[in-house]
Every structure is written in structure tokens, then in C-alpha cells.
Amino acid sequence: MKSSLTALGPYLVQGAQIIVGMFLAVAILIFSIHAVMGLGYPYPLDYGEAPLVDQAMRLAGGENIYQADLSTPPYTIANYPPLYVLAMTPFIKLCGPSFLPGRAIAVFSTLATALFLGLIIHTHTKNRQAAWLSGILFLTFRYVVGWSALARVDMLGLACSSAALYVVSRYHADRRGLWLTALLLLAAIYTRQTYGLAAPLASFVWLWATEGWKKALTLAALVGGAGLFLLLALNGLTQGGFILNIITANVNTFESATLWRYAQELATRAPLLLAGGLLLLCVPRRVSAWPLVAPYLIGSLISAATVGKIGSNVNYLVELSAALSLVTGALVAWSAAGATRGRWWQAPLHAVLLILVSMQAGGLLQQTLEHPVTELKWRVKAEKNQRELYQLVSEHPGPVLADEYMGFLTLQDRPLYIQPFEMTQLANAGRWDQSALLADIHAGKFPLIMIHHFPHAEVYKTRWTPEMLEAIQHDYTLTHSRADTLVYQPRSAVINRLPAEGRCPSAPWRLPTRSDRGMWWFSRGLGFMATGEPGTVPVYAVAEGWLTRRSYWNDTVAIQHIDPLHPGEKIWTVYQGMSDRQDEESFISSSFPPGSVDVPVEAGELLGYQGRWQAQNIWAYLFFVITPAREDGSFPAALVDLANETDTPLPRELEDQGWLDPAPYLKLLHSQVMGQNVWLPWQCQTEE
């Protein structure tokens, strides 16, 4: 058997290499397609792109981007050191504001990082296949692919740090190599401050192991001394703004649940790479690159742990992705070296390792297709909606508040008024007084406020303070909804938007009443609120049917209809709240006295008038419900029994009793927004 395995060993290795090569070729293809799509997309792809373009615009105009005084607008924070913004500035100044320069820098930097990772492995092992594997494996991580096409700082900083590791690996004995390593490490740190741990630590340990402690300490002195000098100089020039922006404003609340979620994801999606990292740490004498790769892995793990900060994203994991790629390349080269020594079991073992790596690459590619590629595809698919938002912003000069789509402002060469997430974190920490902004919101200063709602996460709650959301809901009206973004305008600027004919386009039923003050979505019941005195805002039948008003219903009527969505079936609409606040004076039309049964009504027939909302003296109010009929077509038992037991009108706080969703009947857009049952302006559905 030993002789058979010895003879088959080379063929097993070649077959495994072919399989690995196929996966790596697919990785390059996926990365390329994603990069081209990202580079060609004209609108924002990420919240963090617009602030960086805004900073480049301000630098191009000679402004200070590190403000020390946040008491007056613009309420903006420059979270990162200036190198990336400086790299974008000439392009922005020459060609105007665009995301293309920043994304191109990121794509180029990602490819450069992959190249340097491969060169590092080749320098240490002389194994070309391991070098290729290490570099291209880096491009299989969803964190890397997703971030590579964004105008963000991370990939440029990683390219600088990986270049430093390559220079220190190859030219560690050269004095010029030491200086170049220090310069590249400084460039990485002054692109993104979190790159001040893993690569400097790895360079220091490697120099100590190969050249002795004097050179290692010299590098530490160069990087530390120059870094401190730049910190003090920039902080002095900005009158304390530099430290405030890149340090103070970055100390956000830590959520261990977020860290645990990403740790579980890595353990599930990259278990073989993590096992390889643990193996490498346990064999320091067998892997030639160990003094460089091991400390880099440890440092990147520590940096990755900061992903638990509120507002953090997968960019905190790209450095760890680079470290795991280096680990894999080093282990594959080590295994390949053993396979050439002729022991019968080493070539098959090397083939098995390559197969495992290809399986791991396949799993990572699947995750990449599920996340960044799919997410970008859906973003591109929504380009029409984003174009409409862009046009809407262009039609409203003046300061506009936005979060996810702040980039619409920068694309129009308009400065940002606020970065809501950063300022919200400062407000929550007691470092920023939001009173002036709240006063501006109450005064209707902003022609538009745009709040993005991710389908499966309430991210808006970390981007806007509760006080901001309350002010927006109180003094602004929801007027548009596009690309998961709700657009608000000042109530004073938006007159009653109920269609003149009282019906939303293509709706089976007309609307029962006016709601220029907004509406509530109570489960599937609707509360319509209008400006006006009780008893003055008309309430109409939404469709023809047969009206019932029980003897004890002072403010309520119910109408039986043929279901327009399910012909042949019967449903009921309930109109409640047509009385004064004390429920003494009824505002129901005299045509429908108490005890009315099966009175025929036409669509649009006057039923009565809105009453007074119990919680607010200044608004009229109507509560509206659609509910299935019983088998014989009569009024639903649950509602009848409740009314009989209490001998009172149907309560507003009644929980869902099988009510039907009114949106398909009235073509209203679901406006239960921000995860709360609060009153909100309504909007008709529109054809996408």
C-alpha cells in the first residue's frame, strides 16, 4: 500500500491542484464582476461613502475637515486619518464629486493586497502555487469582496500594511528596507487607525527574530515617533479637532452580541481556516514564515474584536481575512515541502490539504454570492427608485438631512449638514448637545429628511436619537417612499394630500375619510386623523353595502360588502370614533339611527363625521377596520361578543381579531414606520 500511495502521490497532488485552481479562477471571476458593477454604479452603495467624498470636497476647497467645535453646523465627523481622503481629493477637484475615484482606489488596493500576500508567501517559501493560493484566497471572503468596491478607507490601508509586510520580509537586512517599512506602516495607520496593531506587531517580531532586537526597536521608534509627531502636529493645526474626530468620536458603545454573531459566522463559514490558524500557532519551528504570520494573525484577531462597537461592519474583518490567507499559504507551502521529501504519506496528505482548502474556498464563495453580490444586484435593481430620490433631492435646495443616501447631496456638490450616526453616538455619550438641531427640525428648516429602513434590521435607531425621530414624526409629513427610504417634508409645506376623488390609484375602494394629520396602523386597524373640529370632517362608505348600527353603538357603524378581492365572499368594514370626546354627542348621520340593520348604502355615501381623538384635543379622528364575516355573512362573533359584554363601543386598543390588511383594499402604503405604532402621515401605493 505504501508503494501504491507513493506512486499515486504526484497524481493526487496534481488533481488537487487542478481543483483548487478551478475554485480560485471562479473567485477571480466573481470578484471582477462585482468590482465592475460597483465601479459603474453612480449612486451611493454604503452610508460611509458620502462623508469621505464630502471631506474630499472640503479639502479641495481648503477647509478643515477635523472640526473642534460641533455646536454649529455642519454636524460632521471625519472618523479616519486623512490619507485616503487626500488620495481622492485631486480627482474630486478635477472631475467633480463622484464615488468612482474612491471605489477605484479601493478595487486597486484590494488587488494590490492580494498581490502582496502572494509575494510574502513566495518570499518565505519559494512556492509559487502557495503564493497564488494565498493571494487569491483573500478574494473569496465576503468581507473583502463586499468592501472592495466601496469608496471606503479600509482597502487602501490594508494594501499599505501588506506592502510593509512584504518589504520587511524581503529587505529586512537592508537599511532602506527598514525605512520603507516604517513609511508604509505609517501610511496604513494614517489611512485607518486600527491598522496600528497587527502589521506593526508582525514586522517588529519578524525583525527581532531575523535581525535582532536593535533593528526591531529601531522600527518601533521610527513608526512610534513619526506617528506621534504627526498626531500632535495635526491636532495642533486643527485646534484639537483631529483627536476629537478620530479618537473621541470613535469610542462607541460595545455590544458583545455583535461580536459573538460575527465569531459564530466565522466559525461556521471558515472553520478550516481557523483550524489552520490554530495549527500554525502550534508549530513555530516548522513554518519558516511563523515569526511574521503568527503575530499578524494574533494582532488581526484583536483588531477584529472591535467589530462589536455599535456601527461597526464587516470592514473590521478584512485584515483578519488577509491573515487567514497568509496562514493558509504558509501551511500549504509547508505541506508541499514535505510532499517532495519522498515519504509515502506526505504527498497524499498534501493532496488532502489542497482539497480541504478548495472546499473552504467554495464555502466562502457561496457566502460571497449570498451577500455582497446579491446585495449589490438588488441595489442596482433599485436604481430607478434611487434616481427618483436623487431627482427629489435636486428639486429641494437647502439643507437636507439623510442617512444611507447622503451621497445624493455630495453628488450634487452640496455639503452634508449632518452625519446622523456619528452625531447620535456623541449625543448618547453626552458629548454633543442636539438642542439646536431639534429646534431646526421643529421649525421646519429642512425641506427633506430621508430615513432609510433596512428590511431586517432597525439600523435607523442607531443613526437617529429618539428625540430626533420624535421631532420628525411630530413636525414632518411622510410624502415619498423609495428604495427602502422614507422621505419627510415639513407639515407646514404639505397641504392635504388626499386625492381629490378620495381614492388611491387602482384601489378597489375609496378612502373613508381625510387624514391630513396622518394615521395610525394599529395592527391591521387604521386610525385616520384630520385637522378640524369634531363633527366637521366627513366620513364616507368605502363601497356599496348594507349598514348596521347596533342600539348601543354611539360612535360606530359597520357595513357588509362583497369582497372585491375574493368575489362571492363577504366582509365588513367598521367605522368607529364618530362622537365627541365624552362619547355623549354622536356625529353619525341621522340617516342611520341606533338599531339600523341592513340599510343599503352607496360608495361615497356620507356616514357621519370624525370625532375627537381621546389622546389629543387638536385632531379629529376615525378608527377603521376590515374584518371577515361569519359563515352566514353576519357580523364577526368576536366583535359582537365583546360589544355585548361591555355594552360599550368597540375600543381602539382592541388587539387583532383576525382583521384583514386594509392596504390591498385602499392601496395605502404600510406606514407603520420605525418599528413603532405612532401616528404617521400616509401615502398611496405607487406602481414600481
Solvent accessible surface area in square Angstrom, and as a share of the most:
residue,aa,sasa,rsa
1,M,175,0.78
2,K,122,0.52
3,S,83,0.54
4,S,58,0.38
5,L,37,0.18
6,T,68,0.39
7,A,66,0.51
8,L,93,0.46
9,G,0,0.00
10,P,72,0.45
11,Y,149,0.57
12,L,78,0.39
13,V,19,0.11
14,Q,102,0.45
15,G,30,0.29
16,A,3,0.02
17,Q,50,0.22
18,I,112,0.57
19,I,69,0.35
20,V,10,0.06
21,G,34,0.33
22,M,123,0.55
23,F,64,0.27
24,L,14,0.07
25,A,58,0.45
26,V,68,0.39
27,A,0,0.00
28,I,76,0.38
29,L,106,0.53
30,I,17,0.09
31,F,6,0.03
32,S,47,0.30
33,I,88,0.44
34,H,7,0.03
35,A,6,0.04
36,V,103,0.59
37,M,60,0.27
38,G,0,0.00
39,L,50,0.25
40,G,62,0.59
41,Y,9,0.03
42,P,66,0.41
43,Y,20,0.07
44,P,1,0.00
45,L,21,0.10
46,D,20,0.10
47,Y,24,0.09
48,G,9,0.09
49,E,0,0.00
50,A,2,0.01
51,P,7,0.05
52,L,4,0.02
53,V,1,0.00
54,D,2,0.01
55,Q,5,0.02
56,A,0,0.00
57,M,30,0.13
58,R,21,0.08
59,L,47,0.23
60,A,27,0.21
61,G,61,0.58
62,G,71,0.69
63,E,97,0.44
64,N,72,0.37
65,I,6,0.03
66,Y,9,0.03
67,Q,31,0.14
68,A,48,0.37
69,D,87,0.45
70,L,17,0.08
71,S,72,0.46
72,T,80,0.46
73,P,56,0.35
74,P,46,0.29
75,Y,3,0.01
76,T,2,0.01
77,I,2,0.01
78,A,1,0.00
79,N,22,0.11
80,Y,35,0.13
81,P,3,0.02
82,P,20,0.13
83,L,58,0.29
84,Y,0,0.00
85,V,3,0.01
86,L,91,0.45
87,A,36,0.28
88,M,0,0.00
89,T,17,0.10
90,P,71,0.45
91,F,103,0.43
92,I,7,0.04
93,K,137,0.58
94,L,151,0.75
95,C,109,0.65
96,G,23,0.22
97,P,30,0.19
98,S,34,0.22
99,F,4,0.02
100,L,92,0.46
101,P,18,0.11
102,G,0,0.00
103,R,1,0.00
104,A,42,0.33
105,I,28,0.14
106,A,0,0.00
107,V,16,0.09
108,F,149,0.62
109,S,2,0.01
110,T,0,0.00
111,L,83,0.41
112,A,16,0.13
113,T,0,0.00
114,A,11,0.08
115,L,106,0.53
116,F,45,0.19
117,L,0,0.00
118,G,9,0.08
119,L,59,0.29
120,I,0,0.00
121,I,0,0.00
122,H,61,0.27
123,T,28,0.16
124,H,26,0.11
125,T,37,0.21
126,K,145,0.62
127,N,32,0.16
128,R,176,0.64
129,Q,105,0.47
130,A,0,0.00
131,A,10,0.08
132,W,171,0.60
133,L,5,0.02
134,S,0,0.00
135,G,5,0.05
136,I,17,0.09
137,L,0,0.00
138,F,0,0.00
139,L,8,0.04
140,T,0,0.00
141,F,1,0.00
142,R,30,0.11
143,Y,4,0.02
144,V,0,0.00
145,V,0,0.00
146,G,15,0.15
147,W,11,0.04
148,S,0,0.00
149,A,1,0.01
150,L,15,0.08
151,A,0,0.00
152,R,28,0.10
153,V,0,0.00
154,D,0,0.00
155,M,1,0.00
156,L,31,0.15
157,G,0,0.00
158,L,0,0.00
159,A,9,0.07
160,C,18,0.11
161,S,0,0.00
162,S,0,0.00
163,A,9,0.07
164,A,0,0.00
165,L,0,0.00
166,Y,25,0.10
167,V,10,0.06
168,V,1,0.01
169,S,4,0.03
170,R,139,0.51
171,Y,91,0.35
172,H,46,0.20
173,A,73,0.57
174,D,46,0.24
175,R,177,0.65
176,R,187,0.68
177,G,6,0.05
178,L,12,0.06
179,W,135,0.47
180,L,81,0.40
181,T,0,0.00
182,A,5,0.04
183,L,112,0.56
184,L,34,0.17
185,L,0,0.00
186,L,21,0.10
187,A,23,0.18
188,A,0,0.00
189,I,33,0.17
190,Y,24,0.09
191,T,0,0.00
192,R,6,0.02
193,Q,50,0.22
194,T,44,0.25
195,Y,5,0.02
196,G,35,0.34
197,L,65,0.32
198,A,0,0.00
199,A,0,0.00
200,P,24,0.15
201,L,60,0.30
202,A,0,0.00
203,S,0,0.00
204,F,52,0.22
205,V,45,0.26
206,W,20,0.07
207,L,1,0.00
208,W,123,0.43
209,A,62,0.48
210,T,53,0.31
211,E,61,0.27
212,G,29,0.27
213,W,131,0.46
214,K,139,0.59
215,K,49,0.21
216,A,0,0.00
217,L,81,0.40
218,T,59,0.34
219,L,3,0.02
220,A,46,0.36
221,A,68,0.53
222,L,38,0.19
223,V,16,0.09
224,G,42,0.40
225,G,43,0.41
226,A,36,0.28
227,G,15,0.14
228,L,98,0.49
229,F,143,0.59
230,L,66,0.33
231,L,40,0.20
232,L,107,0.53
233,A,35,0.27
234,L,40,0.20
235,N,31,0.16
236,G,53,0.51
237,L,145,0.72
238,T,14,0.08
239,Q,156,0.69
240,G,29,0.28
241,G,0,0.00
242,F,0,0.00
243,I,55,0.28
244,L,40,0.20
245,N,0,0.00
246,I,11,0.06
247,I,81,0.41
248,T,38,0.22
249,A,5,0.04
250,N,29,0.15
251,V,91,0.53
252,N,27,0.14
253,T,86,0.50
254,F,100,0.42
255,E,77,0.34
256,S,79,0.51
257,A,76,0.59
258,T,20,0.12
259,L,55,0.27
260,W,159,0.56
261,R,129,0.47
262,Y,16,0.06
263,A,41,0.32
264,Q,86,0.38
265,E,33,0.15
266,L,18,0.09
267,A,55,0.43
268,T,102,0.59
269,R,69,0.25
270,A,0,0.00
271,P,60,0.38
272,L,67,0.33
273,L,7,0.03
274,L,55,0.28
275,A,56,0.43
276,G,12,0.11
277,G,2,0.02
278,L,117,0.58
279,L,84,0.42
280,L,0,0.00
281,L,56,0.28
282,C,89,0.53
283,V,24,0.14
284,P,65,0.41
285,R,236,0.86
286,R,165,0.60
287,V,7,0.04
288,S,70,0.45
289,A,0,0.00
290,W,61,0.22
291,P,29,0.18
292,L,0,0.00
293,V,0,0.00
294,A,1,0.01
295,P,10,0.06
296,Y,0,0.00
297,L,5,0.02
298,I,76,0.39
299,G,0,0.00
300,S,1,0.01
301,L,79,0.39
302,I,97,0.49
303,S,13,0.09
304,A,7,0.05
305,A,39,0.30
306,T,49,0.28
307,V,1,0.00
308,G,0,0.00
309,K,37,0.16
310,I,29,0.15
311,G,55,0.53
312,S,21,0.14
313,N,62,0.32
314,V,13,0.07
315,N,7,0.03
316,Y,32,0.12
317,L,4,0.02
318,V,0,0.00
319,E,6,0.03
320,L,4,0.02
321,S,1,0.01
322,A,0,0.00
323,A,0,0.00
324,L,2,0.01
325,S,0,0.00
326,L,0,0.00
327,V,1,0.00
328,T,8,0.05
329,G,0,0.00
330,A,0,0.00
331,L,10,0.05
332,V,4,0.03
333,A,6,0.04
334,W,73,0.25
335,S,20,0.13
336,A,15,0.12
337,A,47,0.36
338,G,5,0.05
339,A,19,0.15
340,T,116,0.67
341,R,149,0.54
342,G,55,0.53
343,R,138,0.50
344,W,90,0.32
345,W,103,0.36
346,Q,16,0.07
347,A,14,0.11
348,P,21,0.13
349,L,97,0.48
350,H,6,0.03
351,A,8,0.06
352,V,80,0.46
353,L,45,0.23
354,L,7,0.03
355,I,57,0.29
356,L,64,0.32
357,V,8,0.05
358,S,2,0.01
359,M,116,0.52
360,Q,9,0.04
361,A,1,0.01
362,G,18,0.17
363,G,24,0.23
364,L,4,0.02
365,L,8,0.04
366,Q,101,0.45
367,Q,3,0.01
368,T,0,0.00
369,L,80,0.40
370,E,74,0.33
371,H,59,0.27
372,P,11,0.07
373,V,30,0.17
374,T,43,0.25
375,E,98,0.44
376,L,11,0.05
377,K,104,0.44
378,W,136,0.48
379,R,40,0.14
380,V,51,0.29
381,K,141,0.60
382,A,28,0.22
383,E,43,0.20
384,K,104,0.44
385,N,26,0.13
386,Q,0,0.00
387,R,118,0.43
388,E,61,0.28
389,L,1,0.01
390,Y,56,0.21
391,Q,96,0.43
392,L,20,0.10
393,V,0,0.00
394,S,49,0.31
395,E,101,0.45
396,H,37,0.16
397,P,109,0.68
398,G,40,0.39
399,P,43,0.27
400,V,3,0.02
401,L,0,0.00
402,A,2,0.01
403,D,1,0.01
404,E,6,0.03
405,Y,5,0.02
406,M,2,0.01
407,G,0,0.00
408,F,0,0.00
409,L,4,0.02
410,T,0,0.00
411,L,36,0.18
412,Q,39,0.17
413,D,94,0.48
414,R,41,0.15
415,P,96,0.60
416,L,3,0.02
417,Y,24,0.09
418,I,4,0.02
419,Q,2,0.01
420,P,0,0.00
421,F,26,0.11
422,E,16,0.07
423,M,0,0.00
424,T,0,0.00
425,Q,15,0.07
426,L,4,0.02
427,A,19,0.15
428,N,99,0.51
429,A,55,0.43
430,G,68,0.65
431,R,120,0.44
432,W,17,0.06
433,D,105,0.55
434,Q,27,0.12
435,S,65,0.42
436,A,51,0.40
437,L,0,0.00
438,L,31,0.16
439,A,58,0.45
440,D,34,0.17
441,I,0,0.00
442,H,97,0.43
443,A,84,0.65
444,G,23,0.22
445,K,92,0.39
446,F,0,0.00
447,P,30,0.19
448,L,0,0.00
449,I,0,0.00
450,M,1,0.00
451,I,0,0.00
452,H,10,0.04
453,H,35,0.16
454,F,66,0.28
455,P,99,0.62
456,H,181,0.81
457,A,49,0.38
458,E,88,0.40
459,V,43,0.25
460,Y,5,0.02
461,K,94,0.40
462,T,44,0.25
463,R,19,0.07
464,W,1,0.00
465,T,1,0.01
466,P,93,0.59
467,E,80,0.36
468,M,0,0.00
469,L,9,0.05
470,E,122,0.54
471,A,2,0.01
472,I,0,0.00
473,Q,16,0.07
474,H,90,0.40
475,D,31,0.16
476,Y,0,0.00
477,T,12,0.07
478,L,1,0.00
479,T,11,0.06
480,H,55,0.25
481,S,24,0.15
482,R,44,0.16
483,A,15,0.11
484,D,78,0.41
485,T,1,0.00
486,L,17,0.08
487,V,0,0.00
488,Y,0,0.00
489,Q,18,0.08
490,P,11,0.07
491,R,31,0.11
492,S,109,0.70
493,A,68,0.52
494,V,19,0.11
495,I,149,0.76
496,N,62,0.32
497,R,125,0.46
498,L,33,0.16
499,P,30,0.19
500,A,112,0.87
501,E,117,0.52
502,G,4,0.04
503,R,83,0.30
504,C,0,0.00
505,P,88,0.56
506,S,83,0.53
507,A,8,0.06
508,P,47,0.30
509,W,7,0.03
510,R,39,0.14
511,L,1,0.01
512,P,0,0.00
513,T,1,0.01
514,R,68,0.25
515,S,1,0.01
516,D,39,0.20
517,R,48,0.18
518,G,0,0.00
519,M,1,0.00
520,W,43,0.15
521,W,6,0.02
522,F,44,0.18
523,S,54,0.35
524,R,108,0.39
525,G,0,0.00
526,L,0,0.00
527,G,0,0.00
528,F,2,0.01
529,M,0,0.00
530,A,0,0.00
531,T,73,0.42
532,G,25,0.24
533,E,112,0.50
534,P,28,0.18
535,G,23,0.22
536,T,78,0.45
537,V,2,0.01
538,P,39,0.24
539,V,0,0.00
540,Y,62,0.24
541,A,0,0.00
542,V,1,0.01
543,A,14,0.11
544,E,114,0.51
545,G,5,0.05
546,W,105,0.37
547,L,0,0.00
548,T,11,0.07
549,R,12,0.04
550,R,71,0.26
551,S,82,0.53
552,Y,58,0.22
553,W,1,0.00
554,N,40,0.21
555,D,6,0.03
556,T,0,0.00
557,V,0,0.00
558,A,0,0.00
559,I,0,0.00
560,Q,25,0.11
561,H,1,0.00
562,I,85,0.43
563,D,3,0.02
564,P,52,0.33
565,L,71,0.35
566,H,95,0.43
567,P,115,0.72
568,G,68,0.66
569,E,100,0.45
570,K,87,0.37
571,I,5,0.02
572,W,10,0.03
573,T,0,0.00
574,V,3,0.02
575,Y,0,0.00
576,Q,7,0.03
577,G,2,0.02
578,M,0,0.00
579,S,6,0.04
580,D,29,0.15
581,R,88,0.32
582,Q,121,0.54
583,D,52,0.27
584,E,138,0.62
585,E,103,0.46
586,S,38,0.25
587,F,27,0.11
588,I,16,0.08
589,S,22,0.14
590,S,111,0.72
591,S,75,0.48
592,F,3,0.01
593,P,72,0.45
594,P,77,0.48
595,G,41,0.40
596,S,11,0.07
597,V,100,0.58
598,D,86,0.45
599,V,42,0.24
600,P,96,0.60
601,V,3,0.02
602,E,110,0.49
603,A,55,0.43
604,G,25,0.24
605,E,60,0.27
606,L,65,0.32
607,L,0,0.00
608,G,0,0.00
609,Y,70,0.27
610,Q,0,0.00
611,G,0,0.00
612,R,40,0.14
613,W,25,0.09
614,Q,75,0.33
615,A,74,0.57
616,Q,58,0.26
617,N,87,0.45
618,I,106,0.54
619,W,6,0.02
620,A,0,0.00
621,Y,0,0.00
622,L,0,0.00
623,F,8,0.03
624,F,0,0.00
625,V,5,0.03
626,I,0,0.00
627,T,2,0.01
628,P,55,0.35
629,A,22,0.17
630,R,110,0.40
631,E,189,0.85
632,D,114,0.59
633,G,4,0.03
634,S,34,0.22
635,F,5,0.02
636,P,13,0.08
637,A,37,0.29
638,A,50,0.38
639,L,3,0.01
640,V,17,0.10
641,D,74,0.38
642,L,46,0.23
643,A,1,0.01
644,N,85,0.43
645,E,138,0.62
646,T,66,0.39
647,D,95,0.49
648,T,65,0.38
649,P,28,0.18
650,L,9,0.05
651,P,44,0.27
652,R,44,0.16
653,E,132,0.59
654,L,27,0.13
655,E,128,0.58
656,D,60,0.31
657,Q,78,0.34
658,G,49,0.47
659,W,3,0.01
660,L,44,0.22
661,D,37,0.19
662,P,1,0.01
663,A,3,0.03
664,P,52,0.33
665,Y,7,0.03
666,L,0,0.00
667,K,54,0.23
668,L,0,0.00
669,L,51,0.26
670,H,100,0.45
671,S,0,0.00
672,Q,90,0.40
673,V,8,0.05
674,M,2,0.01
675,G,53,0.51
676,Q,63,0.28
677,N,73,0.37
678,V,35,0.20
679,W,30,0.11
680,L,1,0.00
681,P,4,0.03
682,W,25,0.09
683,Q,24,0.11
684,C,18,0.11
685,Q,54,0.24
686,T,66,0.38
687,E,147,0.66
688,E,142,0.63
